[in-house]
Amino acid sequence: MAYKNGADYAEIDVQQTRDGHLVLLHDSSFKRTTGVNETVWDMTLEEIRTLDAGSHFDERFAGEPVPTLEEAIEAAKGKIKLNIEIKVNGHETDIERQVVEEIYKMNFQ
């Protein structure tokens, strides 16, 4: 929506899953966005992929998955810049390095 509304930047929050993947989520828990009262660090990416992150906002978004950082960068490339906030919750491992590596891997400096 930020891109469609003409914004230059979109701010995103990145957290690490139990199995070390990077996903976008502002809250510590998926409760508000999916109705599932589990934390990011207690779930694997495979488990998170089963969640519906769209229906709680509007039925038009039903079935929308929780995006990964890689997916967000891919969607933003050439359209909008990202302000990536790393959410530190005490359960992550080397998340800063992982985010920087993803940015370079995707050529999104």
N, C-alpha and C positions, 0 to 999 in steps of 0.2 A: 504494500500500500504506500510506503514511503516513496518508492520510485514513481508509482502512478500519480502521486500528488506533487511531484516535482522536487522532492527533497534531494539535496546533494549527498547526504549521509543517512544511514540507518544505524542505530545503536542496537547491538545484540549482546546477549549474555551467554557465555560458554561455560559448561560444567563437564566434568569427567564422569563417565559411567563406571560401574564396578569393574568392568573388563577393559577400562582404559580408553574408551571412545569419547569423542568430543561431541556433545549435543547442545542445542540451544534451549535454554530454559532460565527464566528470571528467578523463579521461586526454588527453594530447596526441594519441595515436594511437587508431585504432579497433581495434587488434589484440586487446585483451582482450575487448571487447564484441561484435565482429563477425567477428573472425578476419582482417580486412583490415589489413595493416600500412601504413597511410597516415595522415598527419596531417590535422587539421581544416583547416589553412590551405592545404593542397595540393589540396583537393577542393572542387568546387562543390556547392551544395545538390542539384542534379539528380543528381550522382554519389552523394552521400550517401544520397539517397532509395532507391537500389537496394540498400543494405546491409540485412542482417537483424540487428537489434540484440537479438533475443529468444532465438534458438535456443541461444546459448552459456550462457544461464541455465537454461532449461528448455524442452523441446519445446512446452509449452503456449503459449509466447510466440513461437513461430516466425512470422517475417514482420513482427514489430513494427519499425516504422521508428524511426530516430533522430529524436526530437521537436525541433521548433523552439521558441523561447521563446514565440512567439505561441500555439502549441498547448498548451504547459504552462500558460500563464496562463489560457487558455480552460477547460482541464480543472479548474483550481484555483478559479476564480471561485465565490464563495459557499460553498465547501467548506473550503478550507484556505489559510493564508497561506504565502507563499514567501519564503525567505531566498535571494536571488539573488547568487551569487558570480560575479564576472566573472573569468575565467581570462585573464590577460595572458601572452602567449607571445612578444611582439615582432613578430608578423606582422599584428596587427589594426590597423584604422584607425578612430579615433574611436568605439570600442566602448562607452565609458561613455555618451556622448551617445545612441547608438543604443538602448541598453538603457533608459535613462530615457524616451526618446520612445516606445518600445514599451509601457512601463508606463502612460504617460499615454494613449496611443492606445487601449489596452484598458481604461482607467478602473480600474486596479488599484493605485492609490496606497495 
